[in-house]
Amino acid sequence: MRNSPNAASAPQSRWRTHGWVGLLLIATCWPLNWTLKGLTAYLFFPLWLGYVLVVDELVAVRTGSSMWTRSRKEFVLLFVASSPVWWMFEVINRRTANWEYLGSNHFTTFEYYLLCTISFSTVMPAVFETADLAASFKWVERFTFRPRVRDTAVLELAFFVAGTGMLLLTVAWPKCCYPFVWTSLVLILEPLNRWLGREHFMEYLERGDWRPIVSLSVGVLICGFFWEMWNYYSWPKWIYHTPGAQFLHVFEMPLLGYGGYVPFALELFVLRNLLWRGAPRVTSRGDVDTDRLKDRRP
């Protein structure tokens, strides 16, 4: 996602072909996913591809620009980057055992890993597209000039040490420290991205711009709702094992579990930027007035 040096493009009035294709995929795969048991593994990708295409088109309608229109190469690369990122969480889950896939035993080992890899490729596109959609609303602009967070060497080191400690605690005592899975990586990788010269949150927070965090948070919660809703009547499906939080379920997810989606989006942000040096940058409805930002006082 890139900020243009010029004014934002004019919103478009008509839907393009890929938006209609997305609607068709959702209209077809959603009911089939819930009614034809055993096909979820095959329908997950086209269903979520439809979601991504529809959201991309909504962003284009609202802003005149979208990931697809800005760069189809980067649009596709986001799918490519997504699979290894989620597989990393699957590896961590082998220690924490917070979720499992019911019905996965019906597939061969090759089928399981292939279908999972294809399905996991939709995670990052869905989150970042929905974050773009959230950023297109005017109320997000209220977070352009908020309290600044000064980026210092001490703060970066504190982030890194805290994140490393959380990750070690998770490995040592997964039953009680599993929530740290969703906070440790962002704390470790945020300063690492800073040291490597990659896009990072503190470059925004230093000037008081909280829009990337707000947009990502709203975007991932919307995705989380659709992930859990479409999963609920699916087969195969996932279920959760979250000691101390197994109450007040919304679909299969405990209510407290939705809180983990927010830091998860931040982790996707730092992981994407670590793995992909030229990743599209965070956008907003318009360009930030950098002179005004420089003139602000703490």
Secondary structure, DSSP 8 states (H G I E B T S, - for coil): ----SS------SS--HHHHHHHHHHHHHHHHHHHSTT-HHHHHHHHHHHHHHHHHHHHHHHHS--HHHH-HHHHHHHHHHHHHHHHHHHHHHHHH--EEEETGGGS-HHHHHHHHHHHHTTHHHHHHHHHHHHHTSGGGGGGSS-------HHHHHHHHHHHHHHHHHHHH-HHHHGGGHHHHHHHHHHHHHHHHT---THHHHTTT--HHHHHHHHHHHHHHHHHHHHHHT-SSEEEE--TT---SEETTEEGGGGGGHHHHHHHHHHHHHHH-TT------SS---HHHHHH---
